[in-house]
Amino acid sequence: MRDDFEGDRLDESVWFPHYLPAWSSRELTKAVYRVAASHLRLVIPTDLGLWCADAHPVPLRVSGIQSGSFSGPVGSAAGQQRFRDDLRVREEQPRFEGWLPTSGVVEIRCRMDLSPRSMAAMWLAGFEENPDDAGEICVVEVFGRSINSGATEVGVGIKKLHDPRLAHNFVSPRLELDVSQDHVYAVEWDARSAAFFVDGQQIHSASDPPAYPMQAMLAVFDFPEWSAGDDDHLVPSFDIDWVAGSSAD
């Protein structure tokens, strides 16, 4: 799979332009984005409302897309990336399998415009048809408040979340990196190990990563509680040049 975001439309055979709508609704979780000049640009405009405002423990706003989606019926606990044990599906989601890699190489070339109250990330999340298949492989995660003097903490690694078989192995090394410029972030993994790269240089490795179908998640976040009082006008963005994946088979 390779998406260079040509034209002016998102390829909805690959991408679902909502962020975890089962816990809310498709209407309230629409991504705010533009496809132009061979880039996908995800943004959080100043008037975007809170995501899952009455359920999420930390107020946040998010604009994101994902390459897979499904849920059980309304009232069930069958959904993706559960952030509370008592969550129940509010809007049943159709099964969508745009791109669900199980191993191989996944890469993204992107840049970010972040303030200290925002972050952007690409991660691979378990499709969760089996509830235990809920781990994550984080390809890149950057908080704006970690950017200082041309260096940035770049989060990568494995997050076990609800998968009892995984070991949490997530790191945020500080790199001499300007994330406002394009860089290539990548993971190469199989059932035995995962290696994480920035611009071709390996920065981390982890053993025993998830080996089940994973969906790609691309999102930019804003955390209003982190406001400095004079930053409500800022519009964080996540600009993706391309996303590519190849199978290990």
Secondary structure by P-SEA (a helix, b strand, c coil): ccccccccccccccccccccccccccccccccccccccbbbbbbccccccccccccccccccccccccccccccccccccccccccccccccccccccccccccbbbbbbccccccccccbbbbbbcccccccccccccbbbbccccccccccccbbbbbcccccccbbbbbcccccccccbbbbbccccccccccccccccccccccccccbbbbbbbccccccccccccccbbbbbbbcbbbbbbcc
